[in-house]
Amino acid sequence: MIMNKQPAAETMSPLEELARDQHAMPVRDVAELRADVWGSDDELDEFLADCRASRDTSLS
């Protein structure tokens, strides 16, 4: 039986190589992704309304 002995870098996808080069680690807990971007719920609501309006405009 002949085994493929290519170096690991040659068998990795570009995305896998990028993750390796940047020492990326899997997210273990969704809470790690949390960020306080909005000052209030009203700001978030305004942003979402604007996104919906923009999407609806592009669909018509």
Jmol script that loads the backbone (N, CA, C; Angstrom):
load data "model"
ATOM      1  N   MET A   1       0.835  -1.173   0.000  1.00  0.00           N
ATOM      2  CA  MET A   1       0.000   0.000   0.000  1.00  0.00           C
ATOM      3  C   MET A   1       0.892   1.253   0.000  1.00  0.00           C
ATOM      4  N   ILE A   2       0.640   2.172  -0.929  1.00  0.00           N
ATOM      5  CA  ILE A   2       1.401   3.415  -1.023  1.00  0.00           C
ATOM      6  C   ILE A   2       0.624   4.511  -0.288  1.00  0.00           C
ATOM      7  N   MET A   3       1.299   5.175   0.614  1.00  0.00           N
ATOM      8  CA  MET A   3       0.663   6.243   1.388  1.00  0.00           C
ATOM      9  C   MET A   3       1.109   7.591   0.838  1.00  0.00           C
ATOM     10  N   ASN A   4       0.218   8.542   0.850  1.00  0.00           N
ATOM     11  CA  ASN A   4       0.527   9.906   0.421  1.00  0.00           C
ATOM     12  C   ASN A   4       1.309  10.585   1.531  1.00  0.00           C
ATOM     13  N   LYS A   5       2.534  10.986   1.253  1.00  0.00           N
ATOM     14  CA  LYS A   5       3.376  11.611   2.271  1.00  0.00           C
ATOM     15  C   LYS A   5       3.618  13.085   1.971  1.00  0.00           C
ATOM     16  N   GLN A   6       2.582  13.778   1.471  1.00  0.00           N
ATOM     17  CA  GLN A   6       2.715  15.204   1.207  1.00  0.00           C
ATOM     18  C   GLN A   6       2.793  15.959   2.535  1.00  0.00           C
ATOM     19  N   PRO A   7       3.574  17.047   2.565  1.00  0.00           N
ATOM     20  CA  PRO A   7       3.592  17.869   3.770  1.00  0.00           C
ATOM     21  C   PRO A   7       2.190  18.391   4.077  1.00  0.00           C
ATOM     22  N   ALA A   8       1.894  18.609   5.355  1.00  0.00           N
ATOM     23  CA  ALA A   8       0.559  19.040   5.785  1.00  0.00           C
ATOM     24  C   ALA A   8       0.119  20.309   5.082  1.00  0.00           C
ATOM     25  N   ALA A   9       1.023  21.266   4.848  1.00  0.00           N
ATOM     26  CA  ALA A   9       0.660  22.540   4.221  1.00  0.00           C
ATOM     27  C   ALA A   9       0.108  22.345   2.816  1.00  0.00           C
ATOM     28  N   GLU A  10       0.534  21.315   2.129  1.00  0.00           N
ATOM     29  CA  GLU A  10       0.067  21.069   0.766  1.00  0.00           C
ATOM     30  C   GLU A  10      -1.326  20.456   0.742  1.00  0.00           C
ATOM     31  N   THR A  11      -1.787  19.904   1.849  1.00  0.00           N
ATOM     32  CA  THR A  11      -3.105  19.283   1.879  1.00  0.00           C
ATOM     33  C   THR A  11      -4.143  20.177   2.559  1.00  0.00           C
ATOM     34  N   MET A  12      -3.714  21.316   3.095  1.00  0.00           N
ATOM     35  CA  MET A  12      -4.642  22.232   3.766  1.00  0.00           C
ATOM     36  C   MET A  12      -5.305  23.159   2.760  1.00  0.00           C
ATOM     37  N   SER A  13      -6.556  23.501   3.059  1.00  0.00           N
ATOM     38  CA  SER A  13      -7.243  24.499   2.244  1.00  0.00           C
ATOM     39  C   SER A  13      -6.683  25.876   2.600  1.00  0.00           C
ATOM     40  N   PRO A  14      -6.870  26.871   1.723  1.00  0.00           N
ATOM     41  CA  PRO A  14      -6.408  28.228   2.047  1.00  0.00           C
ATOM     42  C   PRO A  14      -6.985  28.742   3.366  1.00  0.00           C
ATOM     43  N   LEU A  15      -8.235  28.399   3.656  1.00  0.00           N
ATOM     44  CA  LEU A  15      -8.849  28.834   4.911  1.00  0.00           C
ATOM     45  C   LEU A  15      -8.161  28.196   6.117  1.00  0.00           C
ATOM     46  N   GLU A  16      -7.850  26.905   6.004  1.00  0.00           N
ATOM     47  CA  GLU A  16      -7.145  26.217   7.086  1.00  0.00           C
ATOM     48  C   GLU A  16      -5.749  26.804   7.295  1.00  0.00           C
ATOM     49  N   GLU A  17      -5.077  27.138   6.194  1.00  0.00           N
ATOM     50  CA  GLU A  17      -3.754  27.748   6.296  1.00  0.00           C
ATOM     51  C   GLU A  17      -3.828  29.106   6.996  1.00  0.00           C
ATOM     52  N   LEU A  18      -4.830  29.913   6.627  1.00  0.00           N
ATOM     53  CA  LEU A  18      -5.013  31.220   7.250  1.00  0.00           C
ATOM     54  C   LEU A  18      -5.270  31.073   8.745  1.00  0.00           C
ATOM     55  N   ALA A  19      -6.137  30.141   9.115  1.00  0.00           N
ATOM     56  CA  ALA A  19      -6.434  29.902  10.528  1.00  0.00           C
ATOM     57  C   ALA A  19      -5.174  29.478  11.277  1.00  0.00           C
ATOM     58  N   ARG A  20      -4.390  28.612  10.663  1.00  0.00           N
ATOM     59  CA  ARG A  20      -3.143  28.173  11.298  1.00  0.00           C
ATOM     60  C   ARG A  20      -2.171  29.338  11.456  1.00  0.00           C
ATOM     61  N   ASP A  21      -2.011  30.131  10.390  1.00  0.00           N
ATOM     62  CA  ASP A  21      -1.072  31.253  10.414  1.00  0.00           C
ATOM     63  C   ASP A  21      -1.455  32.307  11.455  1.00  0.00           C
ATOM     64  N   GLN A  22      -2.770  32.454  11.697  1.00  0.00           N
ATOM     65  CA  GLN A  22      -3.233  33.460  12.656  1.00  0.00           C
ATOM     66  C   GLN A  22      -3.471  32.865  14.045  1.00  0.00           C
ATOM     67  N   HIS A  23      -3.100  31.609  14.215  1.00  0.00           N
ATOM     68  CA  HIS A  23      -3.274  30.913  15.496  1.00  0.00           C
ATOM     69  C   HIS A  23      -4.726  30.985  15.970  1.00  0.00           C
ATOM     70  N   ALA A  24      -5.669  30.854  15.033  1.00  0.00           N
ATOM     71  CA  ALA A  24      -7.092  30.918  15.350  1.00  0.00           C
ATOM     72  C   ALA A  24      -7.501  29.676  16.135  1.00  0.00           C
ATOM     73  N   MET A  25      -8.377  29.879  17.080  1.00  0.00           N
ATOM     74  CA  MET A  25      -8.887  28.785  17.898  1.00  0.00           C
ATOM     75  C   MET A  25     -10.410  28.719  17.747  1.00  0.00           C
ATOM     76  N   PRO A  26     -10.995  27.540  17.867  1.00  0.00           N
ATOM     77  CA  PRO A  26     -12.450  27.426  17.770  1.00  0.00           C
ATOM     78  C   PRO A  26     -13.135  28.178  18.915  1.00  0.00           C
ATOM     79  N   VAL A  27     -14.321  28.670  18.660  1.00  0.00           N
ATOM     80  CA  VAL A  27     -15.116  29.318  19.700  1.00  0.00           C
ATOM     81  C   VAL A  27     -15.703  28.207  20.561  1.00  0.00           C
ATOM     82  N   ARG A  28     -15.433  28.261  21.835  1.00  0.00           N
ATOM     83  CA  ARG A  28     -15.920  27.222  22.757  1.00  0.00           C
ATOM     84  C   ARG A  28     -17.264  27.600  23.365  1.00  0.00           C
ATOM     85  N   ASP A  29     -17.536  28.920  23.452  1.00  0.00           N
ATOM     86  CA  ASP A  29     -18.767  29.393  24.073  1.00  0.00           C
ATOM     87  C   ASP A  29     -19.237  30.622  23.307  1.00  0.00           C
ATOM     88  N   VAL A  30     -20.503  30.641  22.919  1.00  0.00           N
ATOM     89  CA  VAL A  30     -21.059  31.756  22.160  1.00  0.00           C
ATOM     90  C   VAL A  30     -20.872  33.079  22.903  1.00  0.00           C
ATOM     91  N   ALA A  31     -20.840  33.044  24.200  1.00  0.00           N
ATOM     92  CA  ALA A  31     -20.659  34.262  25.001  1.00  0.00           C
ATOM     93  C   ALA A  31     -19.339  34.959  24.671  1.00  0.00           C
ATOM     94  N   GLU A  32     -18.367  34.235  24.144  1.00  0.00           N
ATOM     95  CA  GLU A  32     -17.086  34.831  23.750  1.00  0.00           C
ATOM     96  C   GLU A  32     -17.268  35.860  22.631  1.00  0.00           C
ATOM     97  N   LEU A  33     -18.328  35.715  21.857  1.00  0.00           N
ATOM     98  CA  LEU A  33     -18.564  36.593  20.709  1.00  0.00           C
ATOM     99  C   LEU A  33     -19.335  37.858  21.079  1.00  0.00           C
ATOM    100  N   ARG A  34     -19.779  37.951  22.309  1.00  0.00           N
ATOM    101  CA  ARG A  34     -20.600  39.077  22.729  1.00  0.00           C
ATOM    102  C   ARG A  34     -19.792  40.379  22.727  1.00  0.00           C
ATOM    103  N   ALA A  35     -20.436  41.419  22.249  1.00  0.00           N
ATOM    104  CA  ALA A  35     -19.820  42.751  22.259  1.00  0.00           C
ATOM    105  C   ALA A  35     -20.917  43.767  22.523  1.00  0.00           C
ATOM    106  N   ASP A  36     -20.629  44.742  23.354  1.00  0.00           N
ATOM    107  CA  ASP A  36     -21.592  45.804  23.637  1.00  0.00           C
ATOM    108  C   ASP A  36     -21.425  46.906  22.596  1.00  0.00           C
ATOM    109  N   VAL A  37     -22.124  46.743  21.473  1.00  0.00           N
ATOM    110  CA  VAL A  37     -22.007  47.672  20.357  1.00  0.00           C
ATOM    111  C   VAL A  37     -23.017  48.803  20.473  1.00  0.00           C
ATOM    112  N   TRP A  38     -24.194  48.482  20.959  1.00  0.00           N
ATOM    113  CA  TRP A  38     -25.288  49.449  20.984  1.00  0.00           C
ATOM    114  C   TRP A  38     -25.400  50.077  22.362  1.00  0.00           C
ATOM    115  N   GLY A  39     -25.565  51.395  22.386  1.00  0.00           N
ATOM    116  CA  GLY A  39     -25.721  52.114  23.647  1.00  0.00           C
ATOM    117  C   GLY A  39     -27.064  51.846  24.298  1.00  0.00           C
ATOM    118  N   SER A  40     -28.055  51.495  23.483  1.00  0.00           N
ATOM    119  CA  SER A  40     -29.393  51.235  24.022  1.00  0.00           C
ATOM    120  C   SER A  40     -30.156  50.321  23.066  1.00  0.00           C
ATOM    121  N   ASP A  41     -31.265  49.793  23.559  1.00  0.00           N
ATOM    122  CA  ASP A  41     -32.117  48.969  22.705  1.00  0.00           C
ATOM    123  C   ASP A  41     -32.704  49.791  21.567  1.00  0.00           C
ATOM    124  N   ASP A  42     -32.947  51.087  21.821  1.00  0.00           N
ATOM    125  CA  ASP A  42     -33.489  51.955  20.770  1.00  0.00           C
ATOM    126  C   ASP A  42     -32.527  52.080  19.593  1.00  0.00           C
ATOM    127  N   GLU A  43     -31.232  52.201  19.889  1.00  0.00           N
ATOM    128  CA  GLU A  43     -30.236  52.291  18.807  1.00  0.00           C
ATOM    129  C   GLU A  43     -30.245  51.011  17.969  1.00  0.00           C
ATOM    130  N   LEU A  44     -30.315  49.872  18.627  1.00  0.00           N
ATOM    131  CA  LEU A  44     -30.359  48.602  17.908  1.00  0.00           C
ATOM    132  C   LEU A  44     -31.625  48.526  17.062  1.00  0.00           C
ATOM    133  N   ASP A  45     -32.767  48.907  17.627  1.00  0.00           N
ATOM    134  CA  ASP A  45     -34.028  48.882  16.884  1.00  0.00           C
ATOM    135  C   ASP A  45     -33.964  49.773  15.651  1.00  0.00           C
ATOM    136  N   GLU A  46     -33.355  50.959  15.783  1.00  0.00           N
ATOM    137  CA  GLU A  46     -33.217  51.875  14.638  1.00  0.00           C
ATOM    138  C   GLU A  46     -32.335  51.252  13.561  1.00  0.00           C
ATOM    139  N   PHE A  47     -31.247  50.635  13.980  1.00  0.00           N
ATOM    140  CA  PHE A  47     -30.344  49.989  13.033  1.00  0.00           C
ATOM    141  C   PHE A  47     -31.059  48.863  12.276  1.00  0.00           C
ATOM    142  N   LEU A  48     -31.780  48.021  13.012  1.00  0.00           N
ATOM    143  CA  LEU A  48     -32.489  46.910  12.375  1.00  0.00           C
ATOM    144  C   LEU A  48     -33.571  47.412  11.430  1.00  0.00           C
ATOM    145  N   ALA A  49     -34.269  48.466  11.817  1.00  0.00           N
ATOM    146  CA  ALA A  49     -35.303  49.043  10.940  1.00  0.00           C
ATOM    147  C   ALA A  49     -34.666  49.569   9.662  1.00  0.00           C
ATOM    148  N   ASP A  50     -33.513  50.221   9.784  1.00  0.00           N
ATOM    149  CA  ASP A  50     -32.814  50.730   8.609  1.00  0.00           C
ATOM    150  C   ASP A  50     -32.362  49.582   7.706  1.00  0.00           C
ATOM    151  N   CYS A  51     -31.866  48.504   8.299  1.00  0.00           N
ATOM    152  CA  CYS A  51     -31.452  47.330   7.509  1.00  0.00           C
ATOM    153  C   CYS A  51     -32.634  46.742   6.755  1.00  0.00           C
ATOM    154  N   ARG A  52     -33.767  46.608   7.447  1.00  0.00           N
ATOM    155  CA  ARG A  52     -34.962  46.058   6.790  1.00  0.00           C
ATOM    156  C   ARG A  52     -35.418  46.956   5.647  1.00  0.00           C
ATOM    157  N   ALA A  53     -35.418  48.279   5.891  1.00  0.00           N
ATOM    158  CA  ALA A  53     -35.849  49.217   4.846  1.00  0.00           C
ATOM    159  C   ALA A  53     -34.910  49.140   3.647  1.00  0.00           C
ATOM    160  N   SER A  54     -33.631  49.056   3.901  1.00  0.00           N
ATOM    161  CA  SER A  54     -32.648  48.954   2.825  1.00  0.00           C
ATOM    162  C   SER A  54     -32.847  47.659   2.037  1.00  0.00           C
ATOM    163  N   ARG A  55     -33.080  46.579   2.724  1.00  0.00           N
ATOM    164  CA  ARG A  55     -33.305  45.283   2.075  1.00  0.00           C
ATOM    165  C   ARG A  55     -34.587  45.310   1.255  1.00  0.00           C
ATOM    166  N   ASP A  56     -35.653  45.871   1.855  1.00  0.00           N
ATOM    167  CA  ASP A  56     -36.931  45.947   1.142  1.00  0.00           C
ATOM    168  C   ASP A  56     -36.827  46.815  -0.116  1.00  0.00           C
ATOM    169  N   THR A  57     -36.059  47.891  -0.038  1.00  0.00           N
ATOM    170  CA  THR A  57     -35.876  48.781  -1.197  1.00  0.00           C
ATOM    171  C   THR A  57     -35.136  48.052  -2.314  1.00  0.00           C
ATOM    172  N   SER A  58     -34.121  47.271  -1.944  1.00  0.00           N
ATOM    173  CA  SER A  58     -33.343  46.581  -2.971  1.00  0.00           C
ATOM    174  C   SER A  58     -34.122  45.426  -3.592  1.00  0.00           C
ATOM    175  N   LEU A  59     -35.134  44.907  -2.897  1.00  0.00           N
ATOM    176  CA  LEU A  59     -35.925  43.807  -3.436  1.00  0.00           C
ATOM    177  C   LEU A  59     -37.021  44.280  -4.395  1.00  0.00           C
ATOM    178  N   SER A  60     -37.380  45.557  -4.306  1.00  0.00           N
ATOM    179  CA  SER A  60     -38.468  46.036  -5.163  1.00  0.00           C
ATOM    180  C   SER A  60     -37.974  46.643  -6.444  1.00  0.00           C
TER     181      SER A  60
END
end "model"
wireframe off; spacefill off
backbone 0.3
color backbone group
